[in-house]
Amino acid sequence: MLEYVFAVLLPVFLQLLFNRVLFTKYLPLGITIIILIFGFDGLNQPLPLQIVAVIFTIIGFLLGLKIYNKQKRKVR
């Protein structure tokens, strides 16, 4: 059960953190995917856990786009 909570929170947290720091659209997505695959052995996890991680990575990406658009408006 702890793995699923971790699979829900970690991708969203990483997406928002990297998006806030790097001020780009797609680089946080790439960094998050690399961390999930190589850092946490994502390809050898059970399929339901991988599906949950992918869904919440997409949710984190969409939330990160909101942050990116807000930052882009403030810069101008």
Residue pairs with C-beta under 8 A, 6 or more apart in sequence:
3 45
3 49
4 49
4 52
7 49
7 52
7 53
7 56
8 52
8 56
9 56
10 36
10 40
10 53
11 32
11 36
11 53
11 56
11 57
11 59
11 60
12 56
12 57
12 59
12 60
12 63
13 60
14 28
14 31
14 32
14 35
14 36
14 60
15 28
15 29
15 32
15 57
15 60
15 61
15 63
15 64
16 60
16 63
16 64
16 67
17 28
18 27
18 28
18 31
18 32
18 64
19 28
19 64
19 65
19 67
19 68
20 67
22 28
23 68
23 71
24 68
25 64
25 65
25 68
28 61
28 64
29 57
29 61
29 64
32 57
32 60
33 57
36 42
36 53
36 57
37 43
42 50
42 53
43 50
45 53
